[in-house]
């Protein structure tokens, strides 16, 4: 009888541990900034934050299905496991560098709506299921300007950042193909601008930009380097 009771108790605990869980996933597109120009032949990275407003934890073994759309035209849905996101945690930054201004008819300085949408939650390796009862905050959109202006790109190649993770200082090495007005912004996980510096007019050539990150807390951040109407986006972290 004691063994039977123990077995029943164990089964009860297992079922309870894997019972249905409820999360409330909110997505926020935080980069690039609304109104950013994306030039034909170039790609622009997307970065967004995930916030769990639900009562239960999103586990590392859970998978979220998402897709992005450009003026309602959907890309192929993708799946990602984002790691553990406890209730009330904000947030988990992600990136996608596949958004390019090569879509037919999306040229000539036309404004297009870009959206990130989460469509499903999948639980792997658990008896129970996971649900997101609130779907009103599963999509986030912004407007970009698609252009086919015949000009030389201000950027040439990638921007190198170091050290990463940073502590009190972040360096950005970049090469400008042509001169332009340069500014740098840093955004946190909620899309709030926590650092902004105007570097003024820089000539063509190699440049090293430096940001004082002393006041930034540990975590993941997005940087935006803007040269006139063109923006390059990337991620870095602070670990002190």
Buried (B, 14 or more C-beta within 10 A) or exposed (E): EEEEEEEEEEEEEEEEEBEEBBBBBBBBBBBBBEEBBBBBEBEBBBBBBBBBBBEBBBBEEBBBBBBBBBBEEEEEEEEBEBEEBEBEBBBBBBBBEEBBBEBEEBBEEEEBEBBBBBEEBEBEEBEEEBBBEBEEBBBBEBEBBBBEEEEEEBBEEEBEBEEBBBEEEBBBEBBBBBBBBBBBBBBBBEBEEBBEBEBEEBEBEEBEBEBEBEEBEEEBBBBBBBBBBBBBBBBBEBEE
